[in-house]
């Protein structure tokens, strides 16, 4: 009997009809494994993962494979997006054993969940030097029965490797001694080092850092922009803008309906892996917003707004939140929904629009990918569409909507939604968009109500049910979202909520012995290791976001624990920052706030002053306005002025835009 039909994860429910007797992660599976003295086969993936679908079709839908799994193992399915804690642990095991990682992740564990063998995709028959999946099953099942001592020894060694990896900052901090941990970190020097390291791998023609496949790294782009602003380095500016320009021109950006695909398979950002994830939209839209604020180039703002329009149009739930992602495949063919032939263009458009659209988007007889054309623009060519191209785009988008569409992962994740709220609120404040502002508050309200169960924040929601205890990243991003909403709306409610969620983060995840935040809460199940994430991956590391969010929230809240926790978290990362600052780029970006947080308070009713503040990208600043409260930000300050403070020192009250603009210029770093 398959046990996945009642799960909230669409990915797990995709496997509910497999002949494999899948269990969700939990006590039932482990008790079954212990009772039958069988190891666990743990398969971790996610809904928009192409090779997860391939392995499912080849192996998990196969009766013979299901029979073999039932004979030797208890099989467990996990959605990595619902359980990032499990994903981090078993990815560390996979990388320690094989030197690489990815999804689908295939891990073989003792009944207690201790890994002893791991890999990623296994084919149904031997090819390209890879053993068949059924051969792996039989070999490991036989080893469990006949060579148990060596299997358990391998599990011991692998768990030790996992512990070292997921507690790396803690281990390194013990090597430098308490005195060194008190030394002041220099944010500027660390930023210089990160940016210098980026230049070594920078592609000067197409942008990006490193060879194909190329993943967007918004945090690195923003760090380059900040480095240029502080130092005037033209090299840093070019690294940022070349990358932004090439990504927005290539096929990784969806020129017809907006939004970014996950990554580019080639070096010029032309051929994407076609899945679209909410996280990429949120972080990239923010990077393009900041580039617009820095340069004034309207094409960056257009990319920002079109990306968020895609999110709100195609990922919105009826309840007001946001779904997670779109698959890369449509009807079993990757990218079939998003590519064109010249013949299809002629069928879709009036004759007078065919050539303008074909010329603008590079759609040709031969195509640029497998005989079809991915719409793109030459790098440096304008992105602002002339009227006939805009008319064609709208018609093509309508025709495209009638094609077989990629599957949508219709679960709501707190972390990802909070990330989107933070971006929507920041964009709404900078542009004055009432629509973005409304949706930012609606999604924020959903998170503060529907995502709580008996007072505890939950990670995942689907079909009216919130499940799985939230991890630290959920709380950290929700703090950031609440702070951004307070800056957008001026409502005391969001300042209060920011402090409340920040204290929940401290109460459940803070390591009272060593400092820093565990991934899992003190009320969560016990895992083989309690992870503590410092190194950035596809998303910013949990502790980096926690530092950023707590420093911003501490400007709006009197609780000294918020600042102290951020300070101590950075202290634990000191050795890692000293040796590998590029691996902690998001924490490096937060350090100027620790070095001297910037606060801007606009009292009374001064929309002119508030507009001047919002015109600038001020990553180390927190803005308060609107409903006053009892915090020191408003104490003894007369109405209708702006107060600009840096490092607990405030400048003279600014009563006009010219004075305020000059004061803000001094904050730009």
N, C-alpha and C positions, 0 to 999 in steps of 0.2 A: 504493500500500500504506500503510495506517495503521500507525503505529509505537507505539501506546499500550497495547497489550494486556498487556504485561508490567510495567507501572508499579505502584508501591506505592500510589499515590494513587487512591482510588475515584473521585474527580472526573475524573481523566484517563481512567480505564477506562470511565467513562460515555460517553466520546467515541470509544472504540475501534472502534465500528461505524459511525461517520460516514463518508460518502463523501469527506470532506476528508482529504487525506493529511497527517495531523497527525504532527509530531515532538515528542518531549519536548525541553525546553531542553538544549542540549549541543553538543559539537563536530560531531556528525554533521549536525545541521541547518545550522550555520554553514558547514561545508565544502560542503554541498550548495548553499547560497545563493551562496557565492563561486564555485563551479565553474560554475553556471548563470547567474551575474551577475543574480541576482534579489534583490529586497529580501525582508525577513522580515515576515510578518504574525504578530504576537504577541498571543495571546488569553489573558488572565489572569482567573481566576475561582475559585470554590470550590464545594463540593458543595451547601451549603444556600442558595445564592444564587438567588433566584427569577428575576431577569431574565437570569441566566446560562442557566437552563433555557429561558426564552422564546427567547433568541437562538439557542440550540442547535437548538431545534425548528424555528424559522422559517428559519434560514440554514444551519447546519452539517449539517442532515439533508437539505438540498436539493441535488440532483445538479447543477443549473445553477450554483449558487453555488460548489460544490466545483470545478467545471470552471473557473470564472473564477479562483478562488484558485490553482489549479494552473498556470494560464497565466501569471499575473503574479507570484506569490509562493511562498516556502517557508513553510508554516504551522506555527506552534509553539504548543503548549498548556502552560500553567503553572498549577499549583495554588498560589495565593497563600499558603496556610497552610503548605505545604511549603517555599516559597521566599520568605520575607518580605523578603529582600534584593532580589530582583528586583522584587517588588511595590512596595517603597519607591521604587526608582529610577524605574520607569516610571509610577508614580502621580505622582511629582514632575513628570515630563514632561507627563503628561496635564493636571495642574492648571495648569502654566505655560502651556500652549497654549490651554486652554479655560476656565480659571477655576474649574473644578470637577472632581470625580473620582468614582469609584465602580466598581462591577463589574456586568456584565463590562467589563473594560478591553480596549480594542482599540487596539493600538499598531503602527505601521508603521515598520520600522527598516531601516537599511543591513545588508548581510551581516555586519558586525561587531557589530551590536546597537545602533547609535546611532539613537535615535528621530528621525524627521522629521515625523511626523503622529500624532495620537492622539485618541481619543474613548472613549466608553463603549458604550452600547447603540446599535446601528444597526438600524432596522426593515427588513423585506424589501422594502417599497415606500415611496415618499416620503410622509411624513405629519407633521403638527405642526411643520412647518418643518425636519424632519430629512431628509437625503438617504437614499436607499435604500443598503443595504450594497453591493449589486452596483455601483451607480454610484460609490461611494467606491473600491471595488477597481479599477475600470477607470480612474478619474481618476488615482489615485496610481500605478498601474502604468504608465500612459501618461507621467506626469511623470517617472518613473524612466528610461524609455527616451528621452524626447525633451527633457527639461529637467533633466538630471542635475546641472548646476552649481548651480542654485537649490535642488534637493533637498538637496544636500550642504551648502550654506550654511545651510539651515534646520536640518539636523542639528547643525552646529557651534553654532548659536545655542541650540538646545534642550539640548544637552549642557552648555553653560556655565550655563544656567538651572538644570539639575538639580544641577550641582556646587554652586552657591550655596545651593540649598535643603537638600541632604542634608549639607552641611558648614557650616550656618549658624552654629552656636556657635563654630566655629573662626574663621570670617571675622570675626565680631563681636569675638571676644577680641583680635584683632590691632589693633582700633581703639582700645582703651582703655589700652594700654600696660602694661608689667610692674608698675609701681608700684601702679596701681589694682587689679591682679589680686591683690595681697597684702592689700588692705583686708579687714577682717573683715565677713562677711555677718551680718546680724541676722535670725535665723530668725523671731523674733516679728513684726518689721516686715513681712517678706515675707508671712507668713501673714495678717496684718492686711490687706495690700493685695489678696491673692487673694480673701479672704472679702468684702471691700468690693466688689470687682468682681463677685463672684457675686451679690450682693444686687441689683445693677442689672438683672440678667436673671432674677431669681427670680420664679416664679409663686406668689404667696401663697396661692392657693386650692388648686392641685393639686400644688404642689411642682415640682421640676426647674428647670433653668437654661436658659432660652431657650424658643422656641416649638416647636410640633410640626413634624416628628417629634421625639419626646423619647427620648434615649438615657440609660440609667442611667450615672452617673459616680460609682462608689463612692468613689474617691479624694477627690473634692470633698466628698462627704457626710462622710467621716471628718475631713477638714480642718476643716469647720464644727464638728463635735463637739469636736475638740481646741481650737479657738478658744474655744468656749463654756467649756470646762473651765478654760482659762487666764485668761479675761477675765470670765467670768460673763455674757457677752452672750446675752440671751434671743433676740435676732434670729438669731444663729448657730445656736442650739439649734433654733429653729423651722424654719429652712431645712433642717436635717438631718432632723428627725423628720417634718415635713410631707411631705417627699419619700419617706421610707421608708414612712410610713403609706399614702400614695396609691399607691405602686408595689405594695405588698403587697395592697391592696384591689382594684385594677383587674384587668382581664383580662390584663395583661402577666404577672402571676403566675398560674401554673397551679394553680387551687384544687382540682383533683381528684387530680392525681398529683405536684404539687410542681414547683419549678423555675421559672425566668424565661425568657420569650421575649426576643428580641434588643433590640427597642425598641418604642415605642408610636407609632402613626401619628397619634394625636390628643393633645390637651393634657391629658386626664384619665387617661391610662394605661389606657384601657378596651380599645381595639382594637389588638392587637399585630401586629407582623410575626412570624409564628408560629415561626420557626426558633429553636432552642435550641442554645446554644454552651457548651461546657465552661468557657470563660474567664469568661463572665458568671456562671455558677453559683458558681465559686470566689471571685470578687471580691465578688459581692453577699452570699454567705453570710458572708463575713468582715465586711462592713460591718454586717449585721444582728447578728452576734455582738457586735461592739463596742458597738452601740447597746444591746443587752441588758445588757452589763457596765456601761455608763454609767447606764442608767435603771432597770434591774430589771424592765422590762416584758416579761412572759413571751411576748407575741405575737411579739416579735423573735426570741427563741430558737426558737420554733416554726417560723418561716419559715426560719431557719438550718438546723435539723435536717431539715425536710421537703425543702428544696432538696438537701441532701447525700444524703438517702435516695433521691431521684430519680436523682442522679448514680450512686450505687453500684448501684442496681437496674437502670437502663436504659442506662447507658453503660459498664458493666464488661465487659472482655474476658475470655475463658476463661483467658488467661494471667495475669490479675491487674492489668492496666493499665486505662486509660480511653480510650474512643473520643472523637471530637472534637465531633460535633454531630448534630442532627436537622434535616431539611429543614423548610421552612415548608409545603410542599405535601404532601398525601396523596391519592393517586390523581389527581393533576393539579389539585386544588382546594385553594387555600390555606386552612388551618385547618379543613378538613372533619372531621378526627378529633377536634377539641376543642370544637366548638360543638353546640348542642342546640336542638330545638324542644320545645314543651310536649307534643306528641304522642309524641315519642321518649322523653320523661321518663316518660310514662304507661306506655309499653311496657316500660321498663327497670325500673320500681320497683313494689313492692306499693302498693296504693291508699293506705294510710295514710301512706306516705312521700312521695307526690308533692307535696302542697302544702307541707310543711315544706321540701323541697329546692328547690322553685320559688321560694318566698319568700326563702329564705336566699341563693340564688345569682342571683336576679333573672331567672329564666327565664320568659318571657311569650309570649303568643300572637303578638304582633307582632315580638318579638325586638329586639335592640339593634344588630344588624349584619347587613345583607343578608338580613333575614327570619329570621335565626337568633339564638340567644342565646349570648353569651360569658359564662360564669360569672364573677361579680364580687361584691364586697361594697361597700356604701356606705362612703366614707371616714369613719372614726371608729366604725363599727359593730364589734362584737367579731369576732375571727377564730377564737376557740376554739369549736369546733363542739359543739352539744348532741348527746346520744346518737343521736337519730333522724336528725339531719343527717349524723353520722359514718357511721351505717349506710347511709344513702342514698349518701354519697360513695363508699364502698367498692364498692357495687353498680354505680354509674355508672362507676367506674374499670374494673371487670371488663368491662362491656359495651363501653366505649370501647376496650379492648385487643383486642376482636374485630373492630373496624373496620379498614379499610385504613389502614396506618400510614405516617407519613412516612419517607422513606429516612434511614438512619443512615450518617454518614461514618465508616467503620470503619478509620481510620488513627489511630495513636497518635503524638502530638507531645510531645517532651520538655518544651518550655516549658510547655505547657498542663497536662500531667500534674504537673509540678513545682509549678505554681501551685495545683493541687487538693490536692497533698500538704501544702503549707504551710498551707492552710486547714483541711484535715482534722486535721492535727496540733494546730493551735491550738485548734480546737473541741473535740477530744478532751481536751486538757489542761484546758480551762476547764470542761467538763461532766462529765468522767470517763467518757465513752462508750468502752467497750472495743471496740465494733465499729468506730467511726471510727479508733481508735488502731491496730487490727489492719490495717485497709485502708490507712491512711497508710503504715505500714511496708512492707506488701506492694508497694504501688505504688512507693515509694522504692527498694526492692530491685530491682524490675524496671528502673527507670531506671539504676541503677548497674551493671547486668549486661547486660541485653538491648540497651540503647541504646548500648553501646560496641562498636566494631569496630576491632580491632587498636590498642587504646589511645586511640582518638579518639571523642569523644562524637558521636552522630549526631542528626539532627533528627527523622526520621520513621521509623515502624515499621509494617509491615502484613504479615500472613501469614507471620510468622517472619523477615522481612527488615528490617534497619535500613538506611536509605539517606539520602543528603544530609548533608553535614557540618553539624554543629550551628552555629548562629549565636550571637552573644554573649548574646542573651536566654535561650537554652536554658541556658547555663552559669550566668548570674546567678540565674535562678529555681531552678536545681538547688542552688546554694549556699544560697539561702533555705530550700528544702525540707529540706536536710540540717541546717541550724541548728535549724529548727523540730522536726525529729525528735529532735535531741539534747536539746532542751528537754522534749519529751514523754517520752522513754524514759530519759534519764539515761545512755545508752550512749556510751562513748568512741568507738565505731565511727563514729557519725554526726558527732561533732566532727572526727574525723580526715578523714572524707570531705568535710566542708565546706571544710576547708583545702586538700585536694587539688584539688577542682573550682575553687576560687577561684584557685589558682595556674595551672590550665589556662586560665582566663579571661585572666589576665595574660599567659601565654606566647603565646597565639594571637591576642589581639585588642587588646592595649594599643598605643596610639600613642606610641612612644618619643620622638617629636619634639615633639608638641603636647599630649600627654595625652588622656585620654578613651579610649573603646573603640569601635573599628570594629565594624560589624555583622557583617562577614565575617572569617574567620580568615586568618592569614598563609599557610595552606596551601590556601586556596580558590582557585577560578578567578578570573582577572582580569576585572572588570566595567568598564563605561564610567567609573564613579566608584566608589570604595570608600566606602560611606556610613557616617555616624556619627550615630546618632539621639539627639537630645536632647528634641525636642518630643513631648509626650504625644499619643496619638491614641485609638483605641478601647481600646488597652492602654497601660499605663504605658511610657514611653520606655525604651529599653535602658539608657542611661547612668544614668537615675534608679534603675532596679532594681539596676544594678551597684553604685552608691554605697550603696544601702540594704543589699544583701547583703554587700558587703565590710566595711562598718562593723560589721555584726552578727557576721560570721565573725571579724573581727580581735579581738573580745572573747574568742574561744575558741582563738586561734592566736597563737603568738609572732612570726610573720612580719611585720616592720614594713612590708613592701611593700603589704599589704592596706589598711592605714589611709592610707598615703601616696598610693596610687592613687586612693582615694576622695576624698581632699582635693584632689588635682590635677584630678580630673574635675570637681569642683564649681568649681574655679578657672577652668577653660575655659568653663564655663557662666555665669560671672559677669555678662557683658554681657547675655546673654539673660535671666537672672534679674532684673537691674535694670530691663530694659525691658518684659518680658512674663512676670512670674512666674506668671500664671495658665496659661500654656502649658507650664510645667514644674511643675505642682502636685505631682507625685509626688516631684520632687527637693526642693521646698520642704518636703514632709513628712519627708524624710530628714535635713534640716539640723540639727534638735536633737541627733541622735546625733553629728554632726560637732562641734557646739558643746560637747557634754559627754555622751558615751555613759554610759548607766546599766547597771550590772552587779549582779546579785543571785546570790549563791552560797549554796546550802544544803548544808552538810556533814553527813556521817553519815546517820542515818536519822531524818528529821523530817518525816513526811507532813503534820503539822499546819501546819508553817511553809510547806511547799511549796504546800499548798492555799490558804493565805492569799495567796501570791504570785499564784497562778493565778486568783484571784477577780477580779483587776484587769486592766483594759486598760492596758498600759504600752508604748506604741509605740516609745519610745526606749530600752527596756531589753532586756538579754539575760540569760537565766537559766541557770545551770549547777548541776547536782546529780548524784547517782548515782555512777557509776564515776569516781574521781579520776584525774587524769593529772599530768604534770609541769609543767603550765602555771602561771603566776603566780596564777591564780584560786584555786588550792588550796594554794599554798605557805604553810607555817607557820600554817595555820588549824585550830583545834581542831574536833573533830567535834560535831555536833548543835547547830549555830548557823546563823543566816542572817546574811550579810554584805551590806549594801546600800552600793553605791559610786556616786558620780556625779562625772564629770570627774576620775577618778583619785584621788579622796578618799573614804575609807570611813568610815561611821559605826560606832559601837560595836557589837560582836556582839549580835544579837537572839536571846534564848533563849526568848521566849514570843511568842504571836500578837499580844498587845496592843502590845508594843514594836515588832514588825515592821510592824504595820498603820500605826502612827504614822510610821515611817520611810518606808514606801511612799507615804504621802500627800504627802510632800515631793517625790516624783518625778513627780507627775501634771502633765503638760503636753502 
